[in-house]
Amino acid sequence: MEIKVYGNPSLRQKSEPAKITKEEINLAREMILALHEAKGVGLAAPQIGKNLRIIVMDLKEGGGEPEMLFNPEIYWTSDESNVYEEGCLSFPEITAEIERPTMIKYTYCNCQEQMVDRYAEGLEARVVQHEVDHLNAVLIIDHVGTTKFNLLKKRLRELKQTGASQK
């Protein structure tokens, strides 16, 4: 499963709700394999060219299992925020300091089509916000200032050519 890079049209399309079919659950399982192969912590379906509201994450903080989140929605964010250096599998070799709320509340459906309501802080909150951004066609470069964007222009042009040629 190929992870799409900047320039691929799927990264700039808003995602449609997932129906949580066997096919979509299998897609999420394949996404987890791609996530592990890329050594990432989160992956959204648009990053593999599927515009569905599916996120997978493997934080390994508590030694838990990778998670599949269908139709996640953030419904509350804290006023408190922090800045953290983020990378993205769709932007190889690029990192940027991104300011995000430190705590969130969000809902999603699991594989059994049960609604889950969750509170998150730390790495989980950051990963969920980053991946939900992907579902809404928002990329890390949309969060950077003009100076950082200008510093990245050459690399972004290179990625855009690569991404545009991906199928």
C-alpha positions in Angstrom: 0.0 0.0 0.0 1.6 3.2 -1.2 1.4 6.3 1.0 0.5 9.3 -1.1 2.8 12.4 -0.9 2.0 16.1 -1.2 0.7 16.9 -4.6 -1.5 13.8 -4.8 -5.1 15.1 -5.3 -6.6 12.7 -2.6 -4.8 14.8 0.1 -6.8 17.9 -0.9 -10.3 16.2 -1.0 -12.6 16.1 2.0 -13.4 12.5 3.0 -16.8 10.8 2.9 -18.2 9.0 5.9 -17.2 5.4 6.2 -19.9 2.7 6.3 -17.8 0.2 8.3 -18.2 -2.7 5.9 -15.9 -5.7 5.8 -14.0 -4.0 3.0 -13.4 -0.9 5.0 -12.3 -2.9 8.1 -9.9 -4.8 5.9 -8.7 -1.5 4.4 -8.0 -0.2 8.0 -6.1 -3.4 8.7 -4.0 -2.8 5.6 -3.5 0.8 6.7 -2.1 -0.5 10.0 0.5 -2.6 8.1 1.4 0.5 6.0 1.7 2.6 9.2 4.0 0.0 10.8 6.1 -0.3 7.6 6.5 3.5 7.5 7.2 3.7 11.2 4.5 6.2 11.8 2.0 6.7 14.7 -1.0 7.7 12.7 -2.4 7.4 9.1 -5.6 8.6 7.5 -7.3 7.0 4.5 -6.7 10.0 2.2 -3.0 9.3 2.6 -3.4 6.0 0.8 -5.7 7.5 -1.8 -9.0 6.6 -0.2 -11.2 9.5 0.7 -13.0 7.8 3.6 -13.2 9.0 7.2 -10.9 6.3 8.5 -7.9 6.8 10.8 -5.5 4.2 12.2 -3.1 4.9 15.0 -0.5 3.0 17.0 0.8 5.0 19.9 2.3 2.1 21.8 2.4 4.4 24.9 0.7 1.8 27.0 1.7 -1.2 24.9 -1.8 -1.4 23.5 -3.0 -2.6 20.1 -3.2 -0.4 17.0 -6.6 1.3 16.8 -9.0 1.8 13.9 -11.3 4.9 14.1 -14.2 5.2 11.7 -15.9 8.6 11.3 -13.9 10.4 14.0 -15.1 13.8 15.0 -13.5 16.2 17.5 -16.2 18.1 19.4 -14.2 19.9 22.1 -10.7 21.4 22.3 -9.0 23.0 25.3 -8.1 26.7 25.3 -4.6 25.6 26.3 -2.3 24.8 23.5 1.3 23.8 22.9 3.8 23.7 20.0 5.4 20.5 18.9 7.5 19.4 16.0 5.3 17.3 13.7 6.2 15.2 10.8 3.8 13.6 8.3 4.1 10.4 6.2 2.8 12.4 3.2 5.7 15.0 3.6 8.8 12.9 3.8 11.8 14.7 5.3 9.7 17.7 6.4 8.9 18.7 9.9 7.2 21.8 11.3 6.4 23.3 14.6 2.6 23.1 14.9 0.5 24.7 17.6 -2.5 22.6 18.7 -4.9 22.3 21.7 -3.4 20.1 24.4 -6.6 18.3 25.2 -9.5 17.2 23.0 -12.8 15.2 23.3 -13.8 13.2 20.3 -16.1 10.4 19.1 -15.7 7.6 16.6 -17.1 4.3 15.6 -15.1 1.1 16.2 -15.1 -2.1 14.1 -18.2 -3.3 15.9 -20.1 -0.1 14.9 -20.2 1.1 18.5 -19.8 4.8 19.2 -16.9 5.6 21.4 -16.5 8.9 23.3 -13.0 9.7 24.3 -10.9 12.3 26.1 -7.3 12.7 25.0 -4.2 14.7 25.8 -0.6 14.5 24.9 0.5 12.4 21.9 -3.0 10.9 21.4 -4.6 14.3 21.2 -2.0 15.6 18.7 -2.2 12.5 16.5 -6.0 12.5 16.4 -6.0 16.3 15.5 -3.4 15.7 12.8 -5.2 12.8 11.2 -8.7 14.4 11.4 -7.1 17.4 9.6 -6.3 14.9 6.8 -9.9 13.8 6.6 -10.8 17.5 6.2 -8.2 18.1 3.5 -6.0 20.2 5.9 -2.2 19.5 5.7 0.6 20.4 8.1 1.8 23.1 5.7 -1.5 24.8 6.2 -0.5 25.4 9.8 2.9 26.9 9.2 3.7 30.6 8.9 4.9 32.3 5.7 8.6 32.2 6.7 8.6 28.4 7.3 6.5 27.9 4.1 9.0 29.9 2.1 11.9 27.8 3.5 10.1 24.6 2.4 9.1 25.8 -1.1 11.8 23.9 -3.0 11.1 20.6 -1.2 7.4 21.1 -1.6 7.8 21.6 -5.4 9.7 18.3 -5.6 7.1 16.5 -3.5 4.3 18.0 -5.5 5.7 16.6 -8.8 6.1 13.1 -7.2 2.6 13.2 -5.6 0.9 14.4 -8.8 2.4 11.4 -10.7 1.1 8.9 -8.1 -2.0 6.9 -9.1 
